Amino acid sequence: VQLVESGGGLVQAGGSLRLSCAASGSIFSIATMGWHRQAPGEQRELVATITRGGNTNYADSVKGRFTISRDNAKNTVYLQMNSLKPEDTAVYYCAVDIDWRGKYWGQGTQVTVSS
């Protein structure tokens, strides 16, 4: 199983970015998909999750600004990030619960928001 992330980069405050994470390989089913982030010197924190049925959960700090979605046919999860703030700067990791094997993590993608 391989998770490939894309979409990170440098953006000014108030701007937008869209992250993607595609799972590939021998996959029977995927349950919850999500995004976490880790800023320098900080612990990794949950940003958002989405179940296979589409139920979503967000960290309070991103509610109303970020939207998580998924395409089950493509085994892909997305994170649309709007109204970005400098405090959103972090490495963003996707996390995917794959059948009986548990959670897999992406390699991480850097998001930098300048003020």
C-alpha positions, -999 to +999 in steps of 0.1 A: +000+000+000+013+034-009-001+069-001+010+097-023+003+133-013+004+164-034-007+200-033+014+216-007+033+249-012+038+285-003+008+308-001+001+342+013-023+346+043-059+346+031-050+323+002-061+288-006-045+254-013-059+220-020-042+188-008-047+154-023-037+119-010-042+089-032-039+053-019-028+026-042-018-011-040-036-042-027-065-026-009-097-044+000-115-015+016-108+019+031-127+032+062-118+066+077-095+089+058-080+120+074-054+148+076-031+156+104-004+183+107+027+189+126+043+223+130+080+227+141+084+219+178+048+209+181+030+175+184+011+161+154-025+171+156-057+160+139-071+184+113-100+166+098-114+131+091-141+117+069-157+083+071-166+061+041-201+073+043-191+110+043-194+119+079-168+146+087-150+159+118-128+190+121-105+206+146-119+237+160-091+258+146-100+249+110-138+248+111-154+270+085-121+273+065-111+238+056-132+211+038-124+175+037-138+152+009-131+119-007-135+099-039-141+063-029-137+051-065-102+067-066-092+059-030-084+096-027-089+121+000-088+159-004-084+189+019-095+222+006-079+249+027-093+285+024-085+317+043-052+303+053-034+318+083+003+318+092-005+294+121-016+268+095+020+264+085+030+228+091+037+195+074+004+179+065+001+141+066-028+120+053-038+090+073-059+062+059-075+032+077-071+003+053-092-029+058-078-051+086-043-037+084-048-005+102-036+031+097-012+041+069+005+075+067+015+096+038+050+110+035+039+145+044+036+177+023+048+212+035+023+240+037+038+274+044+016+305+049+033+338+048+020+369+066 
